[in-house]
Amino acid sequence: MGLALAAGEVAPTIAAPARRRVPFGGAIQAEHFDVDPEYRKAFLTYCDLIMPMNELKFDLLRPSPDVFSFEPADRIVDFALSHGKGSRGHCFLWWGGTPDWVKAITDPKRLEAVLIEHIETVADHYAGRLTSWDVVNEVIANDPPQEGALRDTHWLRVLGPRHIPLAFLTAAKADPKARLVINDYDLEYVGPRCDARRATMLAMVRQLKDAGVPVHAVGMQGHLYADLQIDHDAIAAFGAALKAIDVGLIVSELDIIDWHIEGGPAEQDAAAGKAVNALLDAVFAGQQPEAVIAWGLTDRYSWVGGAMPRPDGTPVRPLPLDEHYRRKAWFGPLLDRLKHGR
Ligand code: XIL
């Protein structure tokens, strides 16, 4: 139920920003949300949209076939909405969040029924509260020229590519008002692999739309490798091509992977600022994004240090606030940019 500020927790000290043209969001983790008042406060201070980072993933939500464990995500969504913020859902289908009991289902009819039941139940539970959903997450192959267009997942193996339109159509039926998003990573950089990933995404979205399947936006995750070059022109063209078919763009999981940046914290932050700026320049050149969402808010908690640690063992600095909740120099300009929408 709605979680008010805990006893002793003070209201945000920094005044709420004037309404931003492009909402800034943050993905929050229940385990820190529950115990760290400063963490909650930071999301209230800076975000227009607060979304559960992990709690809606299939494996956490459905540890077993008969259990829908809505409570942790509900607490976050209620917190967001009761403070006048928006929220969104991540995600119905993701290779990384497929529980073993689902992976054990090899009969297509049975798996199709599970997919439909899952999306219907979850979308229905949140209808009117989560205004958009990542319907499928990371369905594009890591390296399409080498591997074919789609990632090898349990859903693909058992149901084939039709599981993608099926997921969108089921979501649209369960919550006709929700914006339905296809979300993926490595759409950001220069080089043949990202060229192929962008081309695959665009072709897939066009194909879905042509078949009458509702896809409203592409989520570009924006896990930014600070040492790679953002492909300004390709991203701008990608965004413009989506706009031309009435498909929006969201920067859906922004953080900075600084494992190859040498020097120290100042250099890491400078590289992060540069990467964020380059991404937003490119995105805005194609179309105004629907939202920019950071994957966390503070360096105190981030998946980046675990998944992509720095070789010298020093802390990663992926997020807009440092581990003491101090703003990085690049955060103000980012918020300003979203405020003005350009
Ligand atoms: C990550 C979370 O940040 C971690 O807390 C969790 O342990 C694993 O998943 N792409 C995605 C996200 O779409 O769901 C992933 O989130 C990061 C990569």
Residues whose N, C-alpha, C, O or C-beta is under 5 A from the ligand:
A	BS01	XIL	M53 N137 W303
